[in-house]
Amino acid sequence: MAEPSPRLYLVSPLLEDASFAPRLAEACGGGHVAAVLLRLAAADERTLVNRAKALCPAVQESGAAALISVDGKADLAAVAARGGADGIHVRGDVALARDLRERLKADRAVGAGGIRTRDDAMTLGEAGVDYLMFGEPRPDGSLPSLDSVTERAAWWAEIFETPCVAFAPSLEAVGPLAATGAEFIALGDAVWSHPEGPAAAVAAASQAIARQEAGS
């Protein structure tokens, strides 16, 4: 039986309000998007909840899951529950991942990124997360090399059952990352800065995955 092709996972810019909602809806209309990570700028809990309430439907109405992360301190479980998000994304914090997994049970997804080493990946996997993301931008905006992300995603996908997300820094990277066996391919700026708009970028990424699948 052929392995299922990877699905798309979009990562938003840092969002300070709900004005990005139309762009989210446009992107999700460009093809099958499995999930969108809504990166919320730091704010008080009420503001974060209201922002999530305004943004999540733009993702969910297309059938995609809306996940949130917060740039700063916040009760992620409470924001997700009150804001209507389908899950949470944390960066490299094993204790937080375990705590969120315990609090949220099976009600919402918990994913993790910001992974520096293979040991970090295995420890987070043992914490019960629903996926691991390799290659996402660092807090300063820099990116690990594509070769290192390709190697890490292929290693994880071959050995472990927990799904992995491989972050593609460009549309050209989608095909090579799809070949790793990763269950999801993540895209950030490559979608939002595309000259023909986010829907065109999603369509191009979907075509790259299809070409990789056809040639494998």
C-alpha positions in Angstrom: 0.0 0.0 0.0 1.4 3.4 -0.9 2.2 5.9 1.9 -0.3 8.8 2.0 1.1 12.0 0.7 1.9 14.7 3.2 -0.7 17.3 4.0 -0.1 21.1 4.3 0.3 22.9 7.5 0.4 26.7 7.3 2.2 29.0 9.8 0.9 32.6 10.1 2.9 35.7 10.7 2.8 37.1 14.2 -0.8 38.3 14.6 -1.6 41.4 16.7 -5.3 41.6 15.7 -7.9 39.8 13.6 -7.2 41.7 10.4 -5.4 38.7 8.9 -8.5 36.6 8.8 -9.3 37.2 5.1 -5.8 36.1 4.1 -6.2 32.9 6.1 -9.5 32.1 4.4 -7.9 32.9 1.0 -4.9 30.5 1.7 -7.2 27.7 2.9 -9.2 28.1 -0.3 -6.2 27.4 -2.5 -6.1 23.6 -1.8 -6.4 21.1 1.0 -4.9 22.6 4.1 -4.9 20.3 7.1 -4.0 22.8 9.8 -3.0 26.4 10.4 -0.9 27.6 13.3 -2.1 31.1 14.4 0.9 32.8 16.0 -0.7 35.3 18.4 1.3 38.3 19.6 1.6 38.8 23.4 -1.5 40.3 25.1 -3.7 39.8 28.1 -5.8 36.6 28.2 -9.1 38.3 27.3 -7.5 39.9 24.2 -5.9 36.6 23.2 -9.3 34.7 23.6 -11.1 37.4 21.5 -8.3 37.3 18.8 -8.6 33.5 18.6 -12.4 33.7 18.4 -12.1 36.0 15.4 -9.3 34.1 13.6 -10.1 30.5 14.1 -13.3 30.4 12.0 -11.4 31.7 8.9 -9.4 28.5 9.1 -12.0 26.0 10.4 -14.7 26.9 7.8 -12.4 25.3 5.2 -12.1 22.1 7.2 -8.6 22.8 8.5 -7.6 22.7 12.2 -6.8 26.0 13.9 -3.9 25.8 16.3 -2.5 28.6 18.4 0.8 29.7 19.9 1.5 32.8 21.9 4.5 35.0 21.8 4.9 35.5 25.5 3.4 34.1 28.7 -0.2 32.9 28.6 -2.4 30.1 29.8 -2.5 28.3 26.5 -5.0 25.7 27.6 -7.5 28.4 28.7 -7.0 30.5 25.6 -7.5 27.5 23.3 -10.6 26.3 25.1 -12.2 29.7 25.4 -11.1 30.9 21.9 -12.3 27.8 20.1 -8.9 26.6 18.8 -8.4 22.9 17.9 -4.9 22.7 19.4 -1.8 24.3 20.8 1.8 24.6 19.6 4.7 25.0 22.0 8.4 25.5 21.4 10.8 23.0 23.0 9.4 23.1 26.5 8.9 19.5 27.6 7.4 20.4 31.0 4.9 22.7 29.3 4.0 20.1 26.7 3.4 17.5 29.4 1.3 19.9 31.5 -0.8 20.8 28.5 -1.3 17.2 27.4 -2.5 16.4 30.9 -4.9 19.3 31.1 -6.3 19.0 27.7 -6.6 15.2 27.6 -7.8 14.3 24.1 -9.9 17.4 23.7 -7.3 19.3 21.7 -4.1 18.7 19.9 -0.7 19.5 21.4 2.2 20.0 19.0 5.8 20.9 19.7 8.6 22.6 17.8 11.8 24.4 18.5 13.6 21.1 18.6 17.4 21.3 18.7 18.6 17.7 19.1 17.5 14.2 18.5 17.3 13.7 22.2 15.0 16.7 22.5 12.7 15.2 19.8 12.5 11.8 21.6 11.8 13.4 24.9 9.0 15.5 23.5 7.6 12.5 21.7 7.5 10.6 25.0 5.6 13.6 26.5 2.6 12.6 24.4 2.5 15.4 21.8 0.4 14.9 18.7 3.2 16.0 16.3 6.7 17.3 16.2 7.8 20.2 13.9 11.3 20.2 12.5 12.8 23.3 10.9 10.5 26.1 12.0 12.0 29.6 12.2 13.9 30.4 15.4 12.7 33.3 17.6 15.2 35.6 15.7 13.7 34.6 12.4 16.7 32.5 11.2 16.2 29.0 9.8 18.2 25.8 10.1 19.6 24.4 6.9 17.3 22.6 4.6 19.7 19.6 4.6 19.5 19.3 8.4 15.7 19.5 8.4 15.4 16.9 5.6 17.7 14.6 7.5 15.9 15.0 10.8 12.4 14.6 9.3 13.5 11.4 7.4 15.0 10.0 10.6 11.9 10.6 12.6 9.4 9.5 10.0 11.2 6.2 9.5 11.5 5.2 13.2 8.7 6.9 15.2 4.9 6.8 15.1 4.2 10.3 16.3 3.6 12.4 13.1 6.1 15.0 12.1 5.8 18.3 10.4 8.7 19.5 8.1 9.0 23.2 7.7 9.7 24.3 4.1 11.4 27.7 3.8 10.4 28.0 0.2 8.0 26.4 -2.3 11.1 24.8 -3.9 11.7 22.9 -0.7 8.3 21.2 -0.6 9.2 18.4 -3.0 12.4 17.3 -1.2 10.7 17.5 2.2 7.7 15.5 0.9 10.1 12.8 0.0 11.2 12.3 3.7 8.0 10.6 4.7 6.9 13.5 6.9 3.1 13.5 7.4 2.9 17.3 7.1 4.7 20.0 5.2 4.6 23.4 6.9 4.8 26.7 5.0 5.1 30.3 6.4 6.4 33.3 4.5 6.5 31.3 1.3 2.7 31.5 1.3 2.0 34.9 2.7 4.6 36.7 0.5 3.8 34.9 -2.8 3.4 37.5 -5.6 0.2 35.9 -6.8 -1.3 35.6 -3.3 -1.6 32.8 -0.7 -4.1 30.7 -2.6 -1.7 30.4 -5.5 1.1 29.4 -3.2 -1.0 26.7 -1.6 -2.0 25.4 -5.0 1.7 25.3 -6.1 2.7 23.5 -2.9 -0.1 20.9 -3.4 1.2 20.4 -7.0 4.7 19.9 -5.8 3.6 17.2 -3.3 1.6 15.5 -6.1 4.6 15.5 -8.4 6.8 14.0 -5.7 4.2 11.3 -5.0 3.8 10.5 -8.7 7.6 10.2 -9.1 8.2 8.1 -6.0 
